């Protein structure tokens, strides 16, 4: 459904020093710099996939989405979406895709969302029966009933974002480009948007390419991720496998009992250091980084000590990406710790 081959997008940017003299000189002689926003990126996404598109600020994510949606013409390379060349902006192509940007609005500010929806129906020439059915489905999924007839300016950010999604999906696109769709939303609204995107993907076998700085969005929605940095692709593959490869250790959290019970072997401070690397401690609540091979022995010891609220988790995706970006920048990194590498030390998490 989506194919990019050696996709490149460069911008010619005017540079000048501050001040009146520099401004006057720039009228007759300008200095330009070539900014490589996207530099030789290649990937393929099949129908129905949900793919996270990640990278730090300025990595080229939004530029790539704009090229894929036809808003920008690539400098070089080949791009195809739904068997169309995006920058030609053919009607058949525009009817199959949608681009939702969390920081942009397509709703008419002084009119209720229902008026924008009616305008979109006319723009995309959606049959009246299909429009009514789709609007009903979206209203139920997103709980839009009370919002349809309120002026857009009176909606909260979360309410407006839900209405934006509905406006973008009225023509039933089969390819969704979502750029920060949950930006600025509270936790409950983020969950609602994620649930909706997953439901729409499953109902219509829609392809989803999602960018977000909220890693919970990516973990909840995207089995596969594509990572770019400085305009170049540095990873394309399974999310879980990436986490396992970059940081195979587990995060083990537990609460020590307030007082040792008779006959129960307690855990001394020096033994904690042998169980794993201490990541966080808040009173009796402790989080350790434990090597995968040592996990059974560590869990057995913790259960014997009658700890409570025991939780075993993978490392946060944020930590994994931080390691990846440092590594790509040429810095030496300790993948397990997620920090710059220092002197070699014995691996924690092994019982002695």
N, C-alpha and C positions, 0 to 999 in steps of 0.2 A: 504493500500500500504506500509506503514511503521509502524512497531510495535516494541517497546522496552519494555521489562519487567525486572525491577530490574537491569538495565544495570549498570555495574561497570567496571571501568578501573583504575587500580592502576599501578604506576611506581615505580621501585626500583632505587633510585637516590643516587649516591656516593657523600658523603660530606667530605670535608677536609678543614683545615685552610690554609691560604696563607703561602708561604715561602718554601724554599728548604727542610728544615727538615721535614715539614709535607708532602711534595711531596715524599720524600724518604720513610717515614713511610707507606704511602699509597700503596707502592709497595708490602708490605708483610702483612699489616693489614689495612683493609678498614672499614669505618663506612658508613652504608647505612641508608637512610630514605625512608619510604613509602609515596609517594605523591598520594592522592586520587583525581585524575583528574575528574572522574565521579563516583558518589557514590549512586547507587540505583535509577536511573532515569527510569520512566515508562511513556509512552505515545503511542497514536495511531493516525495516520494521514491517512485520506481516500483519494481515488483517486481524483485528480483535486483540492485539497486544496492548498492554498498558506498560509504558516505558517511562522511567524517570530520566530527566535530562538535567544533569547537575554540573555545577562548577562554581568557583568563587565569583564575586562581583567583577564584571568586565571580562569574563571568560569567553563571551560570544554566544551565550544561550539565546537571548532575545533576538539578536541579529539572525541567528539560524532559523528561529521560528518565523521571523518576518520574511526570510527568503523562501521557506517552505510554504508559507501562506500567500506568496506572490506580492507582498508589499515592497520587497527589495529585489533588484536584479543582481544575480551573483556576478562577481568579477570573473570567475572562471569555474570550471567543473560542471557536472551534470546533476540535475535534480528532477525527480518525478514524484508526483503525489496523485494517487488514484488514476494512474496512467495519463496524467496531464503534466505539462510544463507549467509550473506555478505562475511565473512572471507574465505569461500570456493572458492570464485573468479571464479565461473562457467561462461562459455562463455555466457549462456543465461542471467545471471544476469548482466554481464558487458555490454551487448548490450542494456540494459534497463535503465541504470543510467548514470549520469555524475556528476563530481565534479569540480566546477570552484572555484579556489582560487585566490583572487585578488592580492596576493603577489607571486604567482607562474606563470610560463609561460610554455606552451607546444609548442609554435611556435618555429620553427628553426630560430635562430638568423640571420644567413647570407642569408637565402632564403626568397622569398616572401611567404605570407600566402597560396597562391594557391598550393605551393609545399607541405606544411604541410597538407592541405586538401586532396590532392591526396594520401598522405601516410596514413592518417586516413581512407580513403575509403578502402584502401587495408587491413588495420589492422582489421577493422570491417566487411570486406567482404560485403560492401554495393553495391547492383546492380547499374550498370552505370546509368540507366535511373532514378532511385530513387535519386542517388547522384546528378545528374544534376538538377533535380526538386527541391531538398532540398536546394542546393547551390543557385539556382536562388531566392528561397523564402527568404533565409537568407540575400542574397545580397540586396534585395529590402527593407526588414524590417530594416536592420542595415545601409543601404546606404554604402555598401562596395565597390562599383564599382571601384573607383580610388585607392583603397588600395590593391587589390588582387595581383597585380604584383610589388609592391614596397617591397624591402627587409625589413624584420621585424625591423632591427636596425634603419631604417629611419622613423619609425612610431612614432607618439606621444603616450603618455600614454593612452589617450582616444581612439585613433585609434587602438592601440594594444589590448585594452580590448574588443573592439567590435569584432575584429578578433578572440580573444580567445573564446568568446562566440560562434561564428560561428563554430570554430573547435570542440568545445565540443558538439555541437548539430547536427552535420552532420549525425549521425547515428539515429537521431530522438528518443532520450531517452524519457521515460515517467516519470522518476523521476529525479529531478534536485536538487542537493545540491550546494547551492551558498554561498560561504564564502567570505564576503566583496567584492562583485563584482564591487562596485563603488568607492573603496578606491583610493584616490588621484585624482579623476576626478573632472572637473569643474561642475558647476550647470547644464549647458545645456546638458552635456554628461550624468550626472546622470539621468536626466529626460528621455533622449533617451534610456538608458539601462532599466529603469523602464518600459517604454512603451513597449519595446521589450519583456521583461519577461512576462508582462501581456498578450500581444498578443499571445505569444507562448503557454502560459498556456491555453488560451481560444481555440486556434486552435487545440491543440493536447490533451486536457484534461490532461495536465501534472501536476504531483504533485511537488510542490516547497517548499523546506525548506531553508529559507534565514537567514543568520546571517549578521548583519551590525551594525556599530557604528553610521551610519547616520540614525537618527530616521525618517527622511522624507522618506527614502526607505521603512521602515516598515509600516508607516502610509499609504503610497500610495498603497502598494501591499498586505498587510497581514491583513485580517479580524480577524485572530486568532493569538495569540502569546503564546509561551512557554518560560518561564523565568527560568534560573538556576543561582545559586550562590553557590560558593564553592563546586561545583560538585553535588549539590542537586536541585531537581525541587521545585520551590517555587510558580509557577503560571502556569496554563494552561487554557486558555479560550478566550473569545471574547475581542478584543482590546478596543472597545468603553465601554464595561461594566467595564473593569478594570479601565479605566480613571474615569468613573463615580463613582465607588466605592471608589477609593483611594483619589480622589479630585473632589467632585461634583461642586465646585464653577466655575464660568465662568470668563474669562478675557475680560473686556470691555475696548476698546480703543477708544479715541475720541479726537478731536481738539476743544478747546474752541475758540469762536469768538474773534478776536483781540480787538473789542470794542463792548460793549453792545448796541443793537439796542433799540430804544425808545419803551417802553411798553413790552420788553422781560425780564422775570425774570432771573437775572444772578445767577451764582453759586459761592458763597463765599467759601473761603478756609476751614472754619470750616464745611461747608456743604459737601464738598468733602469727609472729613473723615467719615461722616455719610453715604455717598453713598456706600463706600467700602474701602477696604485696598489699599493704594497707592503702586503699584508695580514699576512704572517707570514714570518719568516726564522729558520731553525734550521741554523746552519752553512752548508752549500752548498745546503740545501733551501729553496726560495723559493716563495711563493704570491702571485700578482698578481691584482688585479681588472682585467679587460680589457673594453673596450667591444666589443659584439658586432660592430660594423662593422669594427673593427680586428683582429679575431681571425685572419683568414687571414694578414695581414702579420706579426703577432706570432708565430704558430706557425712560419711560414717562417723567421723570424729565429732562433728557438730551435733549430729543427732544424739550421740551418746552423752553429750554435755547438756542435752535438753534445751537447746536454743529454740527460739520462737520466730515466727514470721520469716522463715527461710525462703529465699528466692534465688534462682539461678537464671542469668540472662546473658545474651550476647553483648559484646561491647556496643556502645551507641554508634550509629552511623556517622555522627559528627566527628568522633574520634578517628574512625577509619579514614574518612576523607581528609582530615587534617594531616594524617600520616602520608597519604597519597600525594597531596599537594606539596608537602615539604620534600618528599622524595623526588617529585617531578622538577622541583626548583633546584635540585642538585645538592640538597642538604642531607647529611647523614642522619638516618632515623632509626630508632629502635622500634620496630613495628609493634611489639607487645606492649610497650609503655606509651607509645604515641608521642614520644619526646625525642629531642635531638640525642643521638647516641653518645654515650660516655664510656668510661672504662667498663670492661666486661665484668659481670657479676654472676654468681650462681643463679640459675633459674628458680624463681620462687614457686611455691605450690607443691613442693615435694616434701613429704613427711620424712623425718629422720628417725 
